[in-house]
């Protein structure tokens, strides 16, 4: 039985990345809160300069949720919006590798982050199954092939719904969509949440009290 999260290069890299992110988080949070008030920011994208070098990771428990969902569904095509330095991507790619085949398509607007993420994936031994796309997700994800088994939305919060709609026709029945960070600019999430919580749009959805709160939806 394969369990890549126990593979020493992956395990050590995740430990190091999570530790660096934790060290940065307190200072970043205080700065973001201060600047959000100062600028009257309406969404996290209004503070893009503050996040230029930020890890913005999923916590370990959300990473484990992603790994578990990808394994449980035997996911072979996973799409991620918002690579950052690739912590969440590593959990997803580890699951895809353990499933025996497939790839993770991840997209990142920040060129420096995309380059560093690719280095992290190479260190983890996962680069061959990760397709890193640099640029605007509304463009980079347009040619994703169907069927998509699992989606992680973890970029700018005001783009969750537009990004979902770009790939919606590619989702297989039973595909999971994970939307992270509901506590971050919560009012910005409302269009997305209203959409996935309305069964007539083709989803069943539930909020999970994990990390900064997660919305887990399934394509029905």
C-alpha positions in Angstrom: 0.0 0.0 0.0 1.4 3.4 -1.0 1.2 6.4 1.3 3.4 9.2 -0.2 2.9 11.6 2.7 5.2 9.3 4.7 7.8 9.4 1.9 10.8 11.2 3.5 11.3 14.0 0.9 7.6 14.8 0.9 7.2 14.6 4.7 10.3 16.7 5.4 9.4 19.3 2.7 5.8 19.7 4.1 7.2 20.0 7.6 9.6 22.8 6.5 7.0 24.7 4.5 4.3 24.5 7.2 6.9 25.8 9.8 7.9 28.7 7.6 4.3 29.6 6.9 3.4 29.4 10.7 6.3 31.7 11.5 5.1 34.3 8.9 1.4 34.1 9.7 1.1 36.2 12.8 2.9 39.2 11.3 1.1 38.9 8.0 -2.3 38.7 9.7 -1.8 41.8 11.7 -0.5 43.7 8.6 -3.4 42.5 6.4 -6.0 43.6 9.0 -4.4 47.0 9.4 -4.1 47.6 5.6 -7.6 46.3 4.9 -9.0 49.0 7.2 -6.7 51.6 5.9 -7.5 50.9 2.2 -11.2 50.0 2.8 -10.4 46.7 1.0 -13.4 44.7 -0.2 -11.5 41.5 -1.2 -8.2 39.9 -0.6 -7.2 40.8 -4.2 -7.3 44.5 -3.1 -4.2 43.6 -0.9 -2.3 41.6 -3.5 1.0 43.4 -2.8 0.9 42.1 0.8 0.5 38.5 -0.4 3.3 38.6 -3.0 5.7 36.6 -0.8 3.2 35.0 1.6 2.8 31.3 1.8 -1.0 31.4 2.3 -1.1 27.7 3.0 -3.8 25.3 3.9 -3.3 24.0 7.4 -2.3 20.4 7.9 -5.8 19.2 8.6 -7.1 20.7 5.4 -4.2 19.2 3.5 -5.2 15.8 4.9 -8.8 16.4 3.9 -7.6 17.1 0.3 -5.5 13.9 0.3 -8.3 11.9 1.7 -10.9 13.1 -0.8 -8.6 12.5 -3.7 -7.8 9.0 -2.5 -11.5 8.2 -1.7 -12.6 9.2 -5.2 -9.6 7.7 -6.9 -9.1 11.1 -8.5 -7.0 11.2 -11.7 -7.6 14.8 -12.8 -7.4 17.5 -10.0 -7.6 21.2 -10.6 -6.3 23.8 -8.2 -6.9 27.6 -8.3 -4.1 29.3 -6.3 -0.8 27.5 -6.1 1.2 29.9 -4.0 4.3 27.9 -2.9 2.5 24.6 -3.5 1.7 23.2 -0.1 -1.8 22.2 -0.9 -0.6 21.0 -4.3 1.7 18.5 -2.7 -1.1 16.9 -0.7 -3.1 16.6 -3.9 -0.3 15.3 -6.0 0.7 12.7 -3.3 -2.8 11.4 -3.5 -2.8 11.2 -7.3 0.5 9.4 -7.2 -0.9 6.9 -4.7 -3.9 6.4 -6.9 -1.6 5.1 -9.5 -2.1 7.6 -12.3 -3.3 11.1 -13.1 -2.2 14.7 -12.8 -2.8 17.9 -10.8 -3.3 21.1 -12.8 -2.5 24.1 -10.7 -2.5 27.8 -11.7 -0.7 30.8 -10.1 -0.7 34.4 -11.1 2.6 35.3 -9.4 5.5 34.2 -11.6 8.0 34.1 -8.7 5.7 31.9 -6.7 5.0 29.6 -9.6 8.8 29.1 -10.1 9.4 28.4 -6.5 6.4 26.0 -6.3 7.9 24.1 -9.3 11.2 23.8 -7.4 9.3 22.5 -4.3 7.5 19.9 -6.5 10.8 18.7 -7.9 12.3 18.4 -4.4 9.2 16.3 -3.4 9.6 14.1 -6.5 6.1 15.1 -7.7 6.9 17.5 -10.6 6.2 14.9 -13.3 2.5 14.7 -12.3 1.9 18.4 -11.7 1.1 20.8 -14.5 2.0 24.3 -13.2 0.2 27.0 -15.2 1.3 30.6 -14.7 -1.2 33.4 -15.3 -4.9 34.3 -14.9 -6.9 31.2 -13.9 -9.8 32.4 -16.0 -7.6 31.8 -19.0 -5.2 29.1 -17.9 -8.0 26.7 -17.0 -10.1 27.0 -20.1 -8.6 24.1 -21.9 -8.7 21.6 -19.0 -9.8 18.2 -20.2 -12.9 16.4 -18.8 -13.6 14.7 -16.6 -12.4 16.6 -13.5 -12.6 14.7 -10.3 -11.6 17.2 -7.7 -11.2 21.0 -7.5 -9.6 23.2 -4.9 -10.4 26.9 -4.9 -7.8 28.7 -2.9 -6.9 31.9 -4.8 -8.6 35.3 -4.8 -12.0 34.8 -3.1 -13.9 37.0 -5.5 -12.9 34.7 -8.3 -14.2 31.4 -6.8 -17.5 31.5 -8.7 -16.0 32.7 -12.0 -13.3 30.0 -11.9 -15.8 27.3 -11.0 -17.9 28.3 -14.0 -14.9 28.1 -16.3 -14.4 24.4 -15.5 -18.0 23.5 -14.5 -18.8 21.7 -17.8 -15.7 19.5 -17.2 -16.8 18.2 -13.8 -17.9 14.6 -13.6 -20.9 13.6 -11.5 -19.6 13.1 -8.0 -16.7 15.5 -8.4 -15.8 17.3 -5.2 -15.2 21.1 -5.0 -13.3 22.4 -2.0 -13.5 26.2 -1.3 -11.0 27.3 1.3 -10.9 30.3 3.7 -14.5 31.2 4.2 -13.5 33.4 7.1 -11.3 35.6 4.8 -13.5 38.5 3.6 -16.6 36.4 4.3 -19.0 38.8 2.4 -17.0 38.2 -0.8 -17.9 34.4 -0.6 -21.6 35.0 -0.7 -22.2 34.7 -4.5 -20.2 31.5 -4.6 -21.9 30.0 -1.5 -25.4 30.9 -2.8 -24.6 29.2 -6.1 -23.2 25.9 -4.7 -25.8 25.7 -1.9 -28.7 25.9 -4.4 -29.4 22.3 -5.6 -30.9 23.6 -8.9 -27.3 24.6 -9.9 -26.3 20.9 -9.6 -24.5 20.8 -6.2 -24.9 19.5 -2.7 -22.8 21.5 -0.3 -21.8 21.6 3.4 -19.6 23.9 5.5 -16.8 22.3 7.4 -15.4 23.9 10.6 -11.8 23.3 9.7 -9.0 25.8 9.3 -10.5 29.1 8.2 -13.7 27.2 7.3 -14.2 25.1 4.2 -17.1 24.6 1.9 -17.3 21.1 0.5 -19.5 20.6 -2.5 -20.2 17.6 -4.7 -21.5 17.7 -8.3 -24.8 16.0 -8.4 
